[in-house]
Each structure stands twice: as C-alpha cells, then as structure tokens.
Amino acid sequence: MLLTIDVGNTHTVLGLFDGDDIVEHWRISTDARRTADELAVLLQGLMGMHPLLGDELGDGIDGIAICATVPSVLHELREVTRRYYGDVPAVLVEPGVKTGVPILTDHPKEVGADRIINAVAAVDLYGGPAIVVDFGTATTFDAVSARGEYVGGVIAPGIEISVEALGVRGAQLRKIEVARPRSVIGKNTVEAMQSGIVYGFAGQVDGVVNRMARELADDPDDVTVIATGGLAPMVLGESSVIDEHEPWLTLIGLRLVYERNASRM
C-alpha cells in the first residue's frame, strides 16, 4: 500500500493506494505547529481504523509520497518518515526529484510542488494541452503544453479567502457558508454574498481559462480543462469550460512520481 500526503496551506489530504486504485482518503487541517510526534500519532489514529492495515504504525505501508506547500510541515513529515517509517521507501517532492514534466518558467524552483504534481497527473490521465484549475486556499490555473511541459499559470485568491475578507472588511457583512443560493439575484445579504462568490468565481474561471487556452493552443477547443481541489464542486455546475473533475488529482500525481523514483531508492 502506498501512502500519499498532500500538504496544503489550509488542509492536508491523505490517500491510500492499492496499486493504481485509491482505497481510502482523509482530509485534516494543516497546522504548522504540529511536531513530528504529533503527526505520527495522528497518522496512527487515522490508519489504525483501516481494515487493510495493521495496528502498528507502518504496518501494511510499502511506500510514502509527500508534497507540501508549507516548509515547516514538510520538515516534520521528513522526521516522521525517518523515525516511524524508517524501513519504508519515501519520496518527498522537492528540487531534484524526477517528475517527468519539464518546467518552462523563469524560476522553476518557485513553482509549488503541488502544481507540478497536478501537471504530472494531468499529462498521464488526459495528455496535453491541458489546464488544471485547483480550488484551494488560492485558486490556481496551471498550463501544460501539448508536449507535456509545465509552461506557467495564474494565481488568484481562493474562495474561502474571499469569504473571510468580505466578513472582516465589510461593516455589515459576516462570514457565510459557501453554498449555491436560490437564485443569482439574492433576496437577502447572505444569498447576495453566496451569489457573488459562486457565480463570481465561475465567471473568473471561464474568463481566465478562455484567455489561457488561446495562448496555449492554436485551437482552444483542444485544451482539456481539469478541476480539482476541495471547493471545486461549488463551481463545477456553473462554469462552462471545465471538462473533467478529478478530486484526487494531486494524490494520483504523487503515486506517479513515487513510481518514477522508486527504482532510484
């Protein structure tokens, strides 16, 4: 069994693979203050409930693949793999790790590991050209060429950040549940805010993707648009450009990168 861990700024998503199939997944909050020992206890609590794994930490785990956008958490997870999974091959995605995707940006080391991993999975599942829209703390748009190269992207404030900003900066506004309202024209403040978030972000996605597709391919219709991230379902039904929804895109990419590096360990 392969354990994959995707550490985002807000949430950490874990997936358990049996071969190519994801058989279990968990989502927890990302806390940069957690120590390696605390993370190990958390992992044991989650995985100890799975029938395919043993009672002891590490039982049934044959490999680990990790990517993180929070350096302090990556440091602690490195310690977790050393202390608690010492005999288990582990791949931590960082400069020098083989991904199979060339990075054609001005400063390749500045590109988030999760964005490269998403590109790896997009190329493997759908080929290029492609655009990955990841609805996380930020909404990111990543472009993959027809040759499978990562060529750049767009970063915009995420849905939850926007909701929090409205609640903090608006004197008569408050933080709301992100949900689809009854109609575009809100009949009250909450529905008006929900409409602005849901339909506003759908319009943003359509506008940015259309512009990116025109730069990425001679025929924009050749570009496959893939949505991922925890908040993607809020926009899926309202966007006109999304072709595929793959909630485990990053975890699949981690599996692929692990397989490409396993022979080197």
NORGIFEN-V603081 format. One record per residue. RES is the residue in three letters. PHI is phi in radians with two decimals (NA if undefined). OMEGA is omega in whole degrees, 0 to 359 (NA if undefined). NEAR is the number of other ideal C-beta (glycine too) atoms within 10 Angstrom. Layout:
res=RES phi=PHI omega=OMEGA near=NEAR
res=RES phi=PHI omega=OMEGA near=NEAR
This chain:
res=MET phi=NA omega=179 near=17
res=LEU phi=-1.85 omega=175 near=24
res=LEU phi=-1.68 omega=178 near=27
res=THR phi=-1.97 omega=183 near=27
res=ILE phi=-2.32 omega=179 near=26
res=ASP phi=-1.98 omega=183 near=28
res=VAL phi=-1.65 omega=175 near=24
res=GLY phi=-1.76 omega=181 near=23
res=ASN phi=-1.15 omega=183 near=18
res=THR phi=-1.88 omega=182 near=15
res=HIS phi=-2.21 omega=172 near=15
res=THR phi=-2.01 omega=181 near=23
res=VAL phi=-1.94 omega=180 near=23
res=LEU phi=-2.05 omega=178 near=20
res=GLY phi=-2.35 omega=179 near=22
res=LEU phi=-2.01 omega=183 near=22
res=PHE phi=-1.86 omega=168 near=23
res=ASP phi=-1.96 omega=189 near=12
res=GLY phi=1.19 omega=180 near=9
res=ASP phi=-1.52 omega=187 near=10
res=ASP phi=-1.75 omega=174 near=8
res=ILE phi=-1.48 omega=187 near=17
res=VAL phi=-1.84 omega=178 near=13
res=GLU phi=-2.77 omega=177 near=18
res=HIS phi=-2.63 omega=179 near=14
res=TRP phi=-2.45 omega=175 near=17
res=ARG phi=-2.26 omega=180 near=12
res=ILE phi=-2.26 omega=178 near=15
res=SER phi=-1.30 omega=175 near=8
res=THR phi=-1.52 omega=180 near=18
res=ASP phi=-2.25 omega=183 near=13
res=ALA phi=-1.18 omega=181 near=12
res=ARG phi=-1.53 omega=182 near=8
res=ARG phi=-1.16 omega=177 near=19
res=THR phi=-1.52 omega=178 near=11
res=ALA phi=-1.04 omega=180 near=17
res=ASP phi=-1.15 omega=178 near=13
res=GLU phi=-1.14 omega=178 near=13
res=LEU phi=-1.12 omega=179 near=20
res=ALA phi=-1.11 omega=178 near=21
res=VAL phi=-1.12 omega=179 near=14
res=LEU phi=-1.11 omega=179 near=17
res=LEU phi=-1.10 omega=180 near=22
res=GLN phi=-1.12 omega=179 near=17
res=GLY phi=-1.13 omega=180 near=11
res=LEU phi=-1.26 omega=187 near=15
res=MET phi=-1.37 omega=178 near=23
res=GLY phi=-1.15 omega=180 near=13
res=MET phi=-1.53 omega=185 near=10
res=HIS phi=-1.49 omega=185 near=14
res=PRO phi=-1.16 omega=182 near=7
res=LEU phi=-1.50 omega=182 near=12
res=LEU phi=-2.00 omega=179 near=20
res=GLY phi=-1.41 omega=182 near=12
res=ASP phi=-1.35 omega=182 near=8
res=GLU phi=-1.50 omega=180 near=10
res=LEU phi=-1.06 omega=180 near=18
res=GLY phi=1.77 omega=179 near=20
res=ASP phi=-1.10 omega=178 near=13
res=GLY phi=1.51 omega=179 near=15
res=ILE phi=-1.66 omega=181 near=20
res=ASP phi=-1.75 omega=181 near=12
res=GLY phi=-2.86 omega=180 near=20
res=ILE phi=-2.37 omega=175 near=21
res=ALA phi=-2.28 omega=187 near=28
res=ILE phi=-2.35 omega=165 near=25
res=CYS phi=-2.31 omega=185 near=28
res=ALA phi=-2.59 omega=173 near=25
res=THR phi=-1.70 omega=180 near=19
res=VAL phi=-2.01 omega=186 near=17
res=PRO phi=-0.97 omega=182 near=11
res=SER phi=-1.14 omega=178 near=13
res=VAL phi=-1.24 omega=177 near=22
res=LEU phi=-1.03 omega=178 near=19
res=HIS phi=-1.06 omega=181 near=12
res=GLU phi=-1.22 omega=178 near=21
res=LEU phi=-1.18 omega=175 near=25
res=ARG phi=-1.06 omega=179 near=16
res=GLU phi=-1.21 omega=177 near=15
res=VAL phi=-1.05 omega=181 near=22
res=THR phi=-1.11 omega=181 near=21
res=ARG phi=-1.27 omega=187 near=11
res=ARG phi=-1.47 omega=189 near=12
res=TYR phi=-1.91 omega=179 near=18
res=TYR phi=-2.24 omega=188 near=18
res=GLY phi=-1.02 omega=182 near=9
res=ASP phi=-1.66 omega=184 near=6
res=VAL phi=-1.76 omega=177 near=14
res=PRO phi=-1.04 omega=182 near=17
res=ALA phi=-2.32 omega=175 near=21
res=VAL phi=-2.04 omega=174 near=24
res=LEU phi=-1.84 omega=186 near=17
res=VAL phi=-1.29 omega=180 near=24
res=GLU phi=-2.77 omega=181 near=14
res=PRO phi=-0.90 omega=181 near=7
res=GLY phi=1.81 omega=179 near=6
res=VAL phi=-1.42 omega=182 near=17
res=LYS phi=-1.30 omega=178 near=11
res=THR phi=-1.96 omega=183 near=19
res=GLY phi=1.51 omega=180 near=12
res=VAL phi=-2.04 omega=175 near=24
res=PRO phi=-1.11 omega=181 near=13
res=ILE phi=-1.89 omega=185 near=17
res=LEU phi=-1.79 omega=177 near=13
res=THR phi=-2.06 omega=181 near=13
res=ASP phi=-1.09 omega=182 near=6
res=HIS phi=-2.33 omega=185 near=7
res=PRO phi=-0.95 omega=183 near=12
res=LYS phi=-1.24 omega=179 near=8
res=GLU phi=-1.45 omega=183 near=8
res=VAL phi=-1.31 omega=181 near=16
res=GLY phi=-1.02 omega=182 near=20
res=ALA phi=-1.04 omega=181 near=24
res=ASP phi=-1.13 omega=181 near=27
res=ARG phi=-1.24 omega=176 near=22
res=ILE phi=-1.19 omega=179 near=20
res=ILE phi=-1.10 omega=176 near=27
res=ASN phi=-1.06 omega=179 near=31
res=ALA phi=-1.13 omega=178 near=30
res=VAL phi=-1.01 omega=182 near=25
res=ALA phi=-1.17 omega=181 near=25
res=ALA phi=-1.08 omega=180 near=30
res=VAL phi=-1.11 omega=182 near=23
res=ASP phi=-1.18 omega=185 near=15
res=LEU phi=-1.46 omega=190 near=16
res=TYR phi=-2.21 omega=184 near=17
res=GLY phi=1.31 omega=179 near=13
res=GLY phi=-2.10 omega=1 near=23
res=PRO phi=-1.32 omega=182 near=25
res=ALA phi=-2.63 omega=173 near=28
res=ILE phi=-2.22 omega=177 near=28
res=VAL phi=-1.80 omega=176 near=29
res=VAL phi=-1.89 omega=184 near=28
res=ASP phi=-1.92 omega=182 near=26
res=PHE phi=-1.61 omega=179 near=22
res=GLY phi=-2.18 omega=176 near=24
res=THR phi=-0.96 omega=167 near=20
res=ALA phi=-1.89 omega=170 near=20
res=THR phi=-1.67 omega=182 near=24
res=THR phi=-1.94 omega=178 near=21
res=PHE phi=-2.14 omega=184 near=21
res=ASP phi=-2.11 omega=186 near=25
res=ALA phi=-1.81 omega=178 near=25
res=VAL phi=-2.11 omega=184 near=28
res=SER phi=-1.34 omega=177 near=19
res=ALA phi=-1.09 omega=179 near=14
res=ARG phi=-1.59 omega=178 near=11
res=GLY phi=1.41 omega=179 near=18
res=GLU phi=-1.72 omega=172 near=18
res=TYR phi=-1.45 omega=187 near=26
res=VAL phi=-1.87 omega=179 near=19
res=GLY phi=2.41 omega=182 near=19
res=GLY phi=-3.04 omega=182 near=22
res=VAL phi=-2.34 omega=176 near=17
res=ILE phi=-2.15 omega=179 near=12
res=ALA phi=-2.26 omega=177 near=16
res=PRO phi=-1.00 omega=180 near=14
res=GLY phi=-1.39 omega=183 near=22
res=ILE phi=-1.10 omega=183 near=24
res=GLU phi=-1.16 omega=177 near=18
res=ILE phi=-1.06 omega=181 near=16
res=SER phi=-1.14 omega=178 near=18
res=VAL phi=-1.10 omega=180 near=20
res=GLU phi=-1.11 omega=180 near=13
res=ALA phi=-1.11 omega=178 near=13
res=LEU phi=-1.08 omega=181 near=16
res=GLY phi=-1.17 omega=182 near=13
res=VAL phi=-1.40 omega=187 near=10
res=ARG phi=-1.61 omega=179 near=8
res=GLY phi=-1.60 omega=186 near=11
res=ALA phi=-1.05 omega=182 near=4
res=GLN phi=-1.91 omega=180 near=5
res=LEU phi=-1.96 omega=181 near=16
res=ARG phi=-2.52 omega=178 near=12
res=LYS phi=-1.21 omega=185 near=13
res=ILE phi=-2.17 omega=171 near=16
res=GLU phi=-1.31 omega=177 near=8
res=VAL phi=-1.38 omega=181 near=16
res=ALA phi=-2.63 omega=179 near=11
res=ARG phi=-1.29 omega=180 near=16
res=PRO phi=-1.34 omega=181 near=19
res=ARG phi=-1.14 omega=182 near=11
res=SER phi=-2.67 omega=179 near=9
res=VAL phi=-1.12 omega=178 near=12
res=ILE phi=-1.43 omega=183 near=9
res=GLY phi=-1.22 omega=179 near=15
res=LYS phi=-1.64 omega=176 near=11
res=ASN phi=-2.67 omega=186 near=10
res=THR phi=-1.09 omega=182 near=13
res=VAL phi=-1.09 omega=180 near=15
res=GLU phi=-1.15 omega=178 near=18
res=ALA phi=-1.12 omega=178 near=16
res=MET phi=-1.21 omega=178 near=24
res=GLN phi=-1.07 omega=179 near=21
res=SER phi=-1.11 omega=180 near=18
res=GLY phi=-1.09 omega=180 near=16
res=ILE phi=-1.24 omega=186 near=23
res=VAL phi=-1.14 omega=184 near=20
res=TYR phi=-1.37 omega=176 near=16
res=GLY phi=-1.14 omega=179 near=15
res=PHE phi=-1.24 omega=176 near=23
res=ALA phi=-1.07 omega=177 near=19
res=GLY phi=-1.13 omega=177 near=14
res=GLN phi=-1.09 omega=180 near=18
res=VAL phi=-1.04 omega=181 near=26
res=ASP phi=-1.06 omega=182 near=17
res=GLY phi=-1.16 omega=182 near=11
res=VAL phi=-1.18 omega=182 near=18
res=VAL phi=-1.10 omega=180 near=24
res=ASN phi=-1.06 omega=179 near=15
res=ARG phi=-1.20 omega=178 near=13
res=MET phi=-1.12 omega=182 near=24
res=ALA phi=-1.09 omega=179 near=21
res=ARG phi=-1.18 omega=177 near=12
res=GLU phi=-1.44 omega=189 near=11
res=LEU phi=-1.48 omega=186 near=21
res=ALA phi=-2.53 omega=176 near=18
res=ASP phi=-1.06 omega=176 near=8
res=ASP phi=-2.01 omega=182 near=9
res=PRO phi=-0.97 omega=179 near=16
res=ASP phi=-1.20 omega=178 near=7
res=ASP phi=-1.37 omega=184 near=14
res=VAL phi=-1.48 omega=175 near=23
res=THR phi=-1.57 omega=181 near=19
res=VAL phi=-1.88 omega=185 near=22
res=ILE phi=-2.01 omega=177 near=23
res=ALA phi=-1.80 omega=176 near=25
res=THR phi=-2.59 omega=181 near=25
res=GLY phi=1.75 omega=186 near=28
res=GLY phi=-1.08 omega=183 near=19
res=LEU phi=-1.75 omega=180 near=18
res=ALA phi=-0.99 omega=182 near=23
res=PRO phi=-1.01 omega=180 near=13
res=MET phi=-1.19 omega=187 near=19
res=VAL phi=-1.90 omega=187 near=26
res=LEU phi=-0.89 omega=185 near=13
res=GLY phi=-1.29 omega=184 near=10
res=GLU phi=-1.88 omega=179 near=17
res=SER phi=-1.56 omega=181 near=19
res=SER phi=-1.72 omega=188 near=10
res=VAL phi=-1.94 omega=184 near=19
res=ILE phi=-1.37 omega=181 near=21
res=ASP phi=-1.67 omega=186 near=12
res=GLU phi=-2.36 omega=173 near=15
res=HIS phi=-2.11 omega=179 near=14
res=GLU phi=-2.22 omega=184 near=19
res=PRO phi=-1.11 omega=183 near=16
res=TRP phi=-1.86 omega=184 near=18
res=LEU phi=-1.01 omega=182 near=26
res=THR phi=-1.17 omega=179 near=28
res=LEU phi=-1.14 omega=177 near=27
res=ILE phi=-1.10 omega=177 near=24
res=GLY phi=-1.06 omega=177 near=33
res=LEU phi=-1.12 omega=176 near=30
res=ARG phi=-1.06 omega=181 near=25
res=LEU phi=-1.12 omega=180 near=21
res=VAL phi=-1.17 omega=177 near=25
res=TYR phi=-1.04 omega=181 near=23
res=GLU phi=-1.08 omega=181 near=14
res=ARG phi=-1.31 omega=182 near=15
res=ASN phi=-1.94 omega=184 near=20
res=ALA phi=-1.05 omega=183 near=14
res=SER phi=-1.22 omega=182 near=7
res=ARG phi=-1.61 omega=184 near=9
res=MET phi=-1.68 omega=NA near=9
